[in-house]
Amino acid sequence: MRTIRRIYVYLVSFVSLGVIVWGVIGLARTTVHLRQIGGTASDLAGSLALTLVGVPVFLLHWGMAQRSAARDVEERLDRTRGVFFYAALAGTLIPAVQSGMALVNRLLLILFRLPVAGRLVGSNQDPWDNGIALLINALAAVYLFSVLLRDRRQPEVLPVSNEVRRLYRAVWLLYGLGLTILGVQMLVTYILTPGSDIIPARGVTVANAVTLLVAGLPIWLLTWRSMQAALDESGERDSLLRWVVLFILSLAGVGTVLTSAGLVLAGVLNKLLGASMNWTQTLSNIRQPFSLALPLGGVWAYYGSILQRQIATVPATNRRAELRRLYNYILSAFGIGTLVSGLILLSGYLVGEMMQSPAVHIAQSGRLANALAVLAVGLPLWLIAWRPMAVEAALPGDDGDRARRSPIRKAYLYLALFAGVIGSMVSAWGVLSPLFKVWFGNANATLRTESLTNLAYLVIFLVFLAYHWVSLRADGRAASEALALRQSQFGVLVLATEEEFLGAVQTALHRQAPHIPVTVHNLAQGMAGVEQAAFQAVVLPASLAIHPSPDLRAWLDGFQGERLVLPASADGWAWVGSGERSLREWAEQTAHAVRLRAEGLPLRAAPSSSPWVMAGYIFGALFGVEVLILLASLLLSTVFR
C-alpha cells in the first residue's frame, strides 16, 4: 500500500509541477506581448487558471512527499522518489534546451542575413517566447537539482539514485546524439548540394545544421564522458541498462545504414547500367541517403567498437561468449534479411527480362541496379557476422558444444526457419493462385509472369529454409554425440534399502539419460566392494542421508563426487518447499537432476507458484490468442479477398 501511495503522490507532484511551469510561462508571455485586447485576455485567463489550479495541488502533494522523506529513511531510498527527480529534471531541461536552440537558430539566420521564417526550431514563436520558456524551465530545474543534491549527500541514497541516474543519462545521450546526427546529415546535404541551387535555401540549411550541432554535440559528449567516468562506480560497468544502451547504439542504425548504402549504390549502378541521367542528377538522387548513412555509419562503427571492448572485459567466459553471439546473430539477421531481399529483387528482374522484349532493357536497369545494390550490402554483412558463428559451432569439444547449445543460436535458427516457412507458404500461394485462375477461366496476360515470379521467390525461400534446417540438424547431431559422451563418463550409484525405489530411479534414468552408466545397490548388502572412484554422483533417499549406517557414513565421507538427496518424507522430518509426490514423480525428478549434472548444467529451482506469476501466464496466453486470431484474420483476408 505504501508503494501505491508513493506512486500517487509523486505522479501528482510531477503533473502539477508541469502545470505550474507552463502556466507561469503563459502568464509571462502574455504580459510581455502587445496583442489585441481580446486575444491577450483569453491567453491570460488560460494561463492564470493553470497556475491557480497547479499551485495548491503541487504544494499539498510535494509537502507530503518532503515530510515523508524527512522522517523516514525508507522514503528517501525508494526508487519512486529518484524517478520523480530525474523525470522532472528531463521535463524541464529538455524544453529549456529547445528554447535555447530556437534563440540560437534565430540569431544565426539574422547574422547570415537570411529569412527567419526558415528556422528549424521555434518557427511559431518569437524571442520573448523562447527566452521566457528557457528562464522558467531553468529555474524549476535549479530547484529540483538542489533538492536532489541534498538527498544524494546521504550515502545510503546513492545506490538507488545511481540506478535511476543511469536511465536519465541514457535519455540525454540519445537526445544529444540524435541532434548531432541530424546536424551532420544536414551539413553533408549542404556540401553535396550543387552551388547553382537556391542560395538562401542552402544558407538556411547551414544555420539549422549549426544550431543542431551547437546543442547536440556538447550534450552528447558531456553525457557520454560522464557515463564513461562512472565506470569505476559499483555496479556501473555491469549494469543491464548500459548493455542495452550500447546494443541499441551499435545496432539501431544498422537498418538505416543498410538502406541508405543500398540507395547510394543503386543510384551509382543505375547510372553505370545506362540510365538516362547525368552525374549531377545521380548525385542529387543519392545525396539524402548518403548524408544519412555517413553519421549513422559512424555511430555504428564507434559504439560497435566500444561494445566489443566492453564484452572483452567480461570476466565470465560463458557470459562473454553469449554477448558476442548476441551481437553477431543480430547482425547476421540484418545481413541475411537484406541478402534475401536482394535475391527477391534480382529474381523479379530476371523474370521480367525473360517475359518482356529486349527493348525494355533500359527501363529495367533501375530494377537491376536496386537488386545488385541490396546484394552488395547484405552479402558481406551476413558473411562477416555469420561465418564466425558457423565456425564456432563446428568446433569439437566443449567450446563447440556450448556454441551449439546456446539459446541465442537456437533462437536465431528457429526464427530463420519460421521466416522460411512463412515465406515459402506465401510464395506457394502466389504460384498456385494464378494457375487456379487459369483453370477457372479467369486468365489474363500477367498471370504467367506473376506465377513465374512467385516460383522464383519460392525457390529462394526453400533454399533459405533448407540451409538453416541443415544447420539446425547438424547442431542437433553434434550436440547428441557430445551429450552421449558426457553422460557415458558420468557414473551414478543409486543407494536404497527398498528394491521398488531402486527400480523406479533406474528406469527413470534409462529413459531420460540412456547413456549414463547406472549402478543400483541395496544397502542390505553393505558397502563392501563399492568403489568410490567409479562414480561421479550418488543418489540416496533422505532417510539414509539423515540416519546413515556406520559403513555408509564412512563411504560418503570419502566420496569426492556429488550427493543427490531425495527429500522424501522420513519419520520426524518434514522438508519445507516439497509437497507430497508419488515414487514415480520423485524418480523422474531425480533422473532430471542427474541428467543436468551429467551435462554440466546447474540444478534449476522449481517454478514459483505465486498467484501473480499465474496471472502473468494467463494474461500472456490471452494476448497470444489475440495475436493468433489477428494473424489468422489477416491471412484469411489475403486469401479470400
Steps between C-alpha positions, in 0.01 A plus 500: 500500500787739576638443151168591339480810722850609396420457132184707542672781692797533265292462184263778606799713602660446158184591307416802717859629474472489121167686522661772715805540277303537179234711670767747618659493154163584346445783749842651427457470125158663511632784715779598262305456178325797348199334349138579448299537820276199437786268411710613797209456740431148374866394527532664841190325631621156392850545643369645827257208538783251445714666764222529760403136450855367508647690799281365783505145362879503470557656842271245667650190339861619491473594866378147576793353309758721672364436849501125442857512369615709798371261766543163327822370347306244296319782320829658395630163381198418288552501124176691445659813648804468275282445194304817587814715527663382180175498301422854618854614415466356150153655466638847577850491352405358159247783434767745624748358248240519222431865587873576499532331161219721366686813614829381346321402178343846468831673579690303234241577235516869584883494487488326159239754382252224427123489555417389854191321369728214392617417853478138608420555869232730641351596167175628656662688790684827548814561713293597806314169487825303484678707764216474749467123453878462541508709821199342676597144415859567610381642836283193561792273409732687740256448787457129422874451467569667834253269679648199320852599606388515865366147467818374334717630785369207703709191410214253536307680222777476240455135381128547428549850356781379274272237346248765392779737399622242246165518324503881519845513341392253233211730406735797465752293307240392245359854480838661443609233255176536306551875465862444392403244236238734354747788500770298320240371254395856412862613463583211267187579298619861471848394385356267234250758374619660174593867525243595239215413738310775677754683720261609782371146541857370530584766757195409709614137491842598639345713776263222603781240495728719714214551746455125539874445542542784750243332724551133416878465506558638854207300641618178336869541584446613861245228570712228344807621690308491829379146421855389427635670813239316710629157396704474819185534713350184646265321262546749216706291259274194531173692506233354275401847380855571379501178300160586351614851404820370339310238300241759391765748390701227327208347314224761471662660197568173321169493314525866401864464395420195289205676334694819439809319371277294270337813360840660438632191321176468305531857376859450385428160342193636327716763331767243407237269352388765255228703671418821316634746758820693548728479802353817648157338507652183643668699777170670574327162532756353741555818702237433769577132564876566503463788745307269734727196456814697586416603862309182580785290365738693724278436803481130414879474460583699816253340739554160341868523596406620850265205536764252384754641746252481788409143408870414512517623861227263624678258737263205455594311183152362429332839546759669280441244227121541524526878465716462189252252357210736564674782311607278210165327460314833494737622227458168321122540509532845340741361242297192402181705484668749266651217294164327453342834405770551237444151359127567481562826311747328267264211426221746427727681256608177326141381459409841363783477247392152394138599448556835328667619179863616498380854426408549862848415626586862574177546696587189701848629589364670810368169634830326429695779670278475809543122517880511460531780756299311763706185436825696523395635839344189652738223392821638662318583823351152524832327425692715750246437778395141423830336412660531850183355652496209255870429561448513877205259481712254298778487761557168677497475876336715764534830312305374202250325725426823691464691173254245357296492819488879531139622532591800283608273214191283538274805502669634186469170312138445599408857405668440165299180459182688587577772245587238238178305556280811490679631190464162329129485583434847361709429188327165442165675525625754243597214267177303531252787500567607136487136388159453660383824339596360158328172583181684594511703178609831650827533308677824409834600350679549831420166663798316354744769608343510845520122540864480382601786729348329803662172392838674512411636844403149612837360390681774695303434818539123467879533466501739798288254698709197404829669593386588850327164544825322414687723745250419774515127429881506503489678836261238630715207388818651640327591826360147534846350451655740752226434754532127453874527567442714809238263633712191438773651720263579788452186708210505748446282806147469638480392864188386684361228716184453290510319167199698377688827545809365326300374205302824458812720497685266266207491256465879501874548441504256208207684346631857542876439466561161338878545473560555872643183662273429797579263785235418760605364837287375786652607831388176654811354332731756665749733328786257470640483147328822380780705342463874556717598200265327257220751558456873451169523688308306762122510541337408829173573682486750783445231762844355427665841492353585842574169668786334307644173618865512616636343181285733281618802699861397452443442128329840455775681692757369254288557188624790281201522262157656531236386747140530383244456777130439441296700753256218556318498832670332794388436855515825695633701202310736267657673199395862453404581141444144382149361484381144501591311183478146379809281469486528120497883519799498737684262269435719194616813684812317617579383146456855373743634764757231419475576127559872563809432708633251246469770233679754718189710561385645834193362672197717433271610776136403486284764333323747725136440573431866581152614398659796322705260290188301419318822409789595273478163324126542453527851357790392279294209366204730432726745317648213296151385402412853387817517289423162340143610422632821345753312285237249392258776402771678299590175323137421421434853375802467270394164361129570456503866404 
